[in-house]
Amino acid sequence: MDLKLKLRLRPSFFISFLIFILFLINPNFGLASNPKCISTEREALLTFKASLTDLTGRFSSWSGPDCCNWTGVLCDARTSRVIKIDLRNPNQLVNSDEYKRGCLRGTIHPSLARLKFLSYLDLSSNDFNGLEIPEFIGHIVSLRYLNLSSSSFSGEIPAVLGNLSKLESLDLYAESFSDSGAFSLRASNLGWLSGLSSSLKYLNMGYVNLSGAGETWLEDFSRVSTLKELRLFNCELKNLPLSLSSPASLKLLEVLDLSENSLNSPIPNWLFGLTSLRKLFLRWDFLEGSIPLGFKNLKLLETLDLSNNLGLQGEIPSVLGDLPQLKFLDLSANELNGQIHGFLDAFSRNKGNSLVYLDLSSNKLAGTLPESLGALRNLQILDLSSNSFTGSVPSSIGNMVSLKKLDLSYNAMDGSIAESLGQLEQLVDLNLMANTWEGVLQKSHFVNLRSLKTIHLTTEPNRSLFFKLPSTWIPPFRLEFIQIENCQIGPSFPMWLQVQTKLNFVTLRNTGIEDTIPDSWYSGISSEVTYLILANNRIKGSLPQKLVFPKLNTIDLSSNNFEGPFPLWSTKATEIRLYENNFSGSLPQNIDVLMPRMEKIYLFHNSFTGQIPSSLCEVSGLQILSLRKNHFSGSFPKCWHRSFMLWGIDVSENNISGEIPESLGVLPSLSVLLLNQNALEGKIPESLQNCSGLTNLDLGGNKLTGNIPPWTRKLASLFMLRLQSNSFTGQIPAELCNVPNLHILDLSGNKISGPIPKCISNLTAIAHGTSSEVFQNLVFIVTRARQYQDIVDSINLSGNNISGEIPGEILGLSYLRILNISRNSMAGSIPEKISELSRLETLDLSRNRFSGAIPQSLAAISSLQRLNLSFNKLEGSIPNLLKFQDPSIYIGNELLCGKPLPKKCPKDIINSRLL
């Protein structure tokens, strides 16, 4: 066969010929889907990479000859030119460790400018640590998309960005999440925007400081006539022009966000010329005045957010209900008032209403909820909380079949809850707390709530709202959050509660439950529960002894009838309240292991015995230890050290013996120390003078001895000093007069002698009435005792051996409300100017040696409610103006006469004879 013919007939010849033909038809045939890049552009990318720090290996693929296959790089399939760079942080959970590691750092090399065909550049959510936006970016004139948001740029936005005449999307959102703190990106001159006027559709300059842009800022933005979306969130804009020279220039605008600025103006009318608007955000702008009727022009509006302006007032106009496309409406946190009937009636007329979200919370809206509420059949979120609505939940609520969240909390609703509520199969979150509900809740209220996860339901303490559910009823829902307060659920612990085994938050306070709670219920919720509050019921029985609560933060079982030993629950709870129960036995010696994160423990009013475990010294975060009114014995732990945050100790009314530990004096935060009504002995340790923040010290009812310590003058914050019913001797130290915040001084029932120091007028808190609320709150937080809620400025020196006269200086304590110096050895007369103590409520001078007449001015103290002058040497007639007619107040004064004593005065005898 001819050689030429043989070559023609070989298969390889035909294959090669076919490939040649295909190349003629399609020049790109055979090229890889990511073509090998241009070498000069590859070098530019490598130079750019070298200037950056990458902690997560995002640049690991940036090697080899084909840059078009590198992560974040896209080339044109035909020309192999780099057209896209996307180096956005792949982790968008800001402030997380993964986000911070994912941030590129370093500088942006000008080599990027060599990419002459680059149309897309995204460097967002990185950390350039205050770097200025490079000017060379303004020379990449092929850019259509530029995103530099949240990458910690600072300084002035370069005007050269105005050269990007093809740019369609520009995102300069400047909120920074850098470890180095916030950086300020600013634009003092917006003239460069005119260069983008024929192309830009999306512009986000949130958090860019525009305060230097002057009053023409709005005109500058309006020159970009192609804009569809403009976001100027938190830009420090100080004014909102009420007019716009050419509002038609923004006629394409669909999204406008001016939120979190200080606009301080009414809503301007030019807005209503932007008839393409779909979303309008004006929250936190300090807008004022009423909501204009001009909103009726914005027929395409889907989202309207006017929340948190605080100054918007008047009624909600019904025109908002006529907007056919409105899906999201937030008017919360304003001064809107009146009823909402007309507004909701408009929605009911608008049969095709598509409203999905409605928030009118935190206003001054009033009246009842209209039946037209049920017309919002597409509504998923309804928040009417923190207003002044009254009446009942309307029966039409059952028509709102799409509702997922209903919040009527913090109103004045005093009616019933409609049974139709039970038809809301999509309802997830129900919040009806802080109203004054009444009536009965039945099975029909809950029967179809299959999606319910959260319920808040509280009313006034009189429990006018009753649950009347079948005892064996099992509901269709499994709750994760339950808060019911002051409603009658009990006396049994019903089945519908027993089956709730997915709870992570439990509050059943004052619900009338008197039953025992099955152990299985506690164990069923143990894995997820964070709050367990069953306070103010009458629940009885013992608690399960060993349970693990890995997420529990707060335990409050107070004011019940629980009994048995302290529960050995392993938990990370920071607050434990078991007070006012019948718990008994000793506290676990390893309490520090069981509850290592304990900050506050309230066990008062129980029957605990044994010693207070020294392992409490190992709970370094402990702040409050309240063990009042138990049967603890032995000595108080002596192992405290300086690292502790312990600031409140109440172990009063126990059987604690031994001396007060010196180590208490090293607690840097100690503020409240209540050791009264125990069997402590010895002297007050001098180390307590180091507790400079001590506000309340009560050591009364012990066996303490020695003198009243003079170092109390160092305790400048001391509000209450009670050392009553001990065996202190010596005189009242003059240094005590120099405690500037002292409001309560009780040294009664000791063996103190000598006179009352004349410097007592230096107790400036009592003399001038300085505020005591902070210190009162501190002691109440620790004790929860009513006796400390109404404590008043008082001095009690009764039951000692104090001698001398009442010093005239004491009359300078003009805010004194209780003065008791009874059962002493004082003499002299009662000061004639006693009425200068014009706020005095109790005065007890009994069982002394006071002589002379009862001052007439005593009758001028209108606040005086209790008076005792008995068993002295007073003489003369009892002033007629005195309102106290109990003879026991005056007995034991042989030379006193007149009413209410039976002994008549001589002048009365003469007058009766003349008559």
Salt bridges, closest charged atoms under 4 A:
GLU41 OE2 - ARG81 NH1 3.49
GLU43 OE2 - ARG42 NH1 3.16
ASP127 OD2 - ARG105 NE 3.74
GLU156 OE1 - ARG186 NE 3.41
GLU168 OE2 - ARG144 NH1 3.40
ASP179 OD1 - LYS100 NZ 3.36
ASP220 OD1 - ARG223 NH1 2.60
GLU229 OE2 - ARG231 NE 2.70
GLU254 OE1 - ARG278 NH2 3.05
ASP257 OD2 - ARG231 NH1 3.72
GLU302 OE1 - ARG278 NH1 3.86
ASP305 OD2 - ARG283 NH1 3.41
ASP322 OD1 - ARG349 NH2 3.94
GLU335 OE1 - LYS364 NZ 2.75
GLU425 OE2 - ARG450 NH1 3.33
GLU485 OE1 - ARG509 NE 3.42
GLU514 OE2 - ARG538 NH2 2.64
GLU528 OE1 - LYS551 NZ 3.05
ASP556 OD2 - ARG509 NH1 3.76
ASP556 OD2 - ARG577 NH1 3.85
GLU575 OE2 - ARG577 NH2 2.53
ASP650 OD2 - ARG628 NH1 2.84
ASP698 OD2 - ARG722 NH1 3.57
ASP793 OD1 - HIS743 ND1 2.54
GLU841 OE2 - ARG817 NE 2.94
